Amino acid sequence: MTERGLLIVLSGPSGVGKGTVRKAIFESSDNDFQYSISMTTRNMRPGEEEGVDYFFRTKEEFEALIEAGEMLEYAEYVGNYYGTPLSYVEETLAKGKDVFLEIEVQGARQVKEKVPDGVFIFLMPPDLEELRSRIVNRGTDHADVIDQRMKVAKEEIEMMALYDYAVVNDEVPKAVKRIKEIIASEHFRVDRVIDKYRKMIEEL
């Protein structure tokens, strides 16, 4: 019997560097995670690719998938939908592969209800001034959107209690190391492995 993979959920406030940290994890030579690409209705940013960074869909297409029950989670954030297609995640976990989700805080709450044994990691900025600076330096948002993102960020940070771990993204390599160490230790938790050993004892 194949041991089920771990569902790893990384989220945090907009501008904290979730995408940068996730890319660094997946570009490392020892990476063995499957990345579940999110779906969004927001416009593609310069340098992004369909099916690599996101699946880009219209609002109508996205809402049809919600109606069909084909989303593990979804959220509406600053006027756009973001979400995770369900079938790919379930199939990959069943094969014993760890699945890595980089999603919004609203979506993570839905995933926790459906997959409570997932590993939930909240990525934090060193402080709120640094967070605003990162959003501004991206150069993709107008001033009113930046203000809106900062307001939402404060609300999201208050939801950290829903998570298992908090990792500060002060430097990307350090954040990557911390996240990898968390995931490695999760594989050895007694509540994850005890059923396998109970079966071994029964078969003696």
C-alpha positions in Angstrom: 0.0 0.0 0.0 1.4 3.4 -1.0 1.8 5.9 1.8 -0.3 8.9 1.1 1.7 12.1 0.4 1.6 15.3 2.4 -0.4 18.3 1.4 1.8 21.3 2.1 0.0 24.7 2.1 2.1 27.9 1.9 0.3 31.2 2.2 0.6 34.7 3.7 -0.2 38.3 2.9 0.1 39.7 -0.6 3.7 40.9 -1.3 5.4 38.7 1.3 7.2 36.7 -1.5 5.2 33.5 -1.6 5.9 33.0 -5.3 9.6 33.8 -5.0 10.1 31.3 -2.1 8.0 28.6 -3.8 10.1 29.0 -7.0 13.3 28.8 -5.0 12.1 25.5 -3.4 11.3 24.0 -6.7 14.5 25.1 -8.4 16.6 23.4 -5.7 18.3 20.1 -6.7 16.7 18.1 -3.9 13.2 19.1 -4.6 10.7 16.2 -4.6 7.4 18.1 -4.4 4.6 18.3 -6.9 3.4 21.8 -7.4 -0.3 22.3 -7.8 -0.7 25.2 -10.1 -3.5 27.6 -9.0 -6.1 29.1 -11.2 -6.9 32.8 -11.3 -9.1 35.3 -13.2 -6.6 38.1 -12.8 -4.6 39.4 -15.7 -1.3 37.8 -16.6 1.7 39.8 -15.3 4.9 40.3 -17.4 7.0 37.2 -17.4 4.2 34.9 -16.3 3.2 31.8 -18.4 -0.1 30.0 -18.7 0.1 26.6 -17.0 3.4 27.5 -15.3 2.6 30.3 -12.9 -1.2 30.0 -13.0 -4.0 28.7 -15.2 -5.6 31.9 -16.4 -9.4 31.7 -16.9 -12.3 34.1 -17.3 -14.6 34.8 -14.4 -17.4 32.8 -16.2 -15.1 29.8 -16.7 -14.0 29.9 -13.1 -17.6 30.1 -11.7 -18.6 27.2 -13.8 -15.9 25.0 -12.2 -17.1 26.2 -8.7 -20.6 25.1 -9.6 -19.4 21.7 -10.8 -17.6 21.2 -7.4 -14.2 20.9 -9.2 -12.3 23.3 -6.9 -10.4 22.2 -3.7 -10.6 25.8 -2.6 -11.2 29.2 -4.0 -11.3 32.8 -2.9 -12.1 36.2 -4.3 -9.3 38.6 -3.6 -9.1 42.3 -4.7 -11.7 41.6 -7.4 -10.3 38.4 -8.8 -10.8 34.7 -8.1 -8.0 32.4 -7.1 -8.3 28.6 -6.6 -7.0 25.1 -6.7 -8.3 22.4 -9.1 -9.3 19.3 -7.0 -8.7 16.3 -9.2 -4.9 16.8 -9.6 -4.3 17.2 -5.9 -6.2 14.0 -4.9 -4.6 11.9 -7.6 -1.1 13.0 -6.7 -1.5 12.5 -3.0 -2.8 9.0 -3.6 0.4 8.2 -5.5 2.4 9.0 -2.4 3.7 12.3 -3.7 3.8 15.5 -1.6 1.7 18.3 -3.1 2.7 21.9 -2.5 0.1 24.6 -2.7 0.9 28.3 -2.7 -2.5 29.9 -2.1 -4.3 32.9 -0.5 -5.3 32.9 3.2 -9.0 32.6 2.5 -8.4 29.5 0.4 -6.1 27.9 3.1 -9.0 28.0 5.5 -11.2 26.0 3.1 -8.4 23.4 2.6 -7.9 23.0 6.3 -11.6 22.1 6.6 -11.3 19.5 3.8 -7.7 18.2 4.5 -7.1 18.8 8.2 -3.9 16.7 8.2 -2.2 19.0 5.8 0.9 21.0 6.8 -0.1 24.7 7.0 2.8 27.2 6.8 2.3 31.0 7.1 4.9 33.2 5.4 5.5 36.4 7.3 7.3 39.7 6.3 9.9 41.0 8.7 7.6 44.0 9.3 4.7 45.8 7.7 6.9 48.6 6.3 9.0 46.0 4.4 5.8 44.4 3.1 4.5 47.7 1.7 7.9 48.4 0.1 7.8 45.0 -1.6 4.4 45.6 -3.0 5.3 49.1 -4.3 8.6 47.8 -5.8 6.7 45.2 -7.8 5.4 48.1 -9.9 2.2 46.2 -10.9 -0.4 48.0 -8.7 -1.8 51.5 -8.4 -1.7 53.4 -5.1 -5.3 52.6 -4.2 -4.8 48.9 -4.8 -1.6 49.0 -2.7 -3.6 50.5 0.2 -6.3 47.9 -0.3 -3.6 45.1 -0.3 -2.1 46.5 3.0 -5.5 46.6 4.7 -6.2 43.0 3.7 -2.6 42.0 4.7 -3.2 43.1 8.3 -6.5 41.1 8.4 -4.6 38.0 7.0 -1.8 38.2 9.5 -4.4 38.1 12.3 -5.5 34.7 10.8 -2.1 33.2 11.5 -3.6 31.2 14.4 -5.1 28.8 11.8 -1.7 27.6 10.7 0.8 25.1 12.1 4.0 27.1 11.5 5.0 30.7 10.9 8.2 31.4 8.8 9.7 34.9 8.4 10.8 35.7 4.8 13.7 37.9 5.7 16.0 36.3 3.2 14.7 33.8 0.6 17.4 31.1 1.1 16.8 31.1 4.9 13.0 30.9 4.4 13.4 28.0 2.0 15.7 26.1 4.5 13.2 26.6 7.3 10.2 25.4 5.2 12.2 22.3 4.0 13.1 21.4 7.6 9.4 21.7 8.7 8.3 19.4 5.9 11.0 16.8 6.6 10.1 16.7 10.3 6.4 16.3 9.5 7.1 13.0 7.7 8.3 11.5 11.0 5.3 12.5 13.1 4.0 9.5 15.0 0.4 10.2 14.1 1.4 10.0 10.4 3.3 6.7 10.6 1.6 4.8 13.4 -1.0 3.1 11.2 1.7 1.6 9.0 3.4 0.0 12.0 0.2 -1.2 13.5 -0.5 -3.1 10.2 3.0 -4.6 10.4 2.3 -5.8 14.0 -1.0 -7.3 12.9 0.7 -9.3 10.1 3.3 -10.9 12.5 
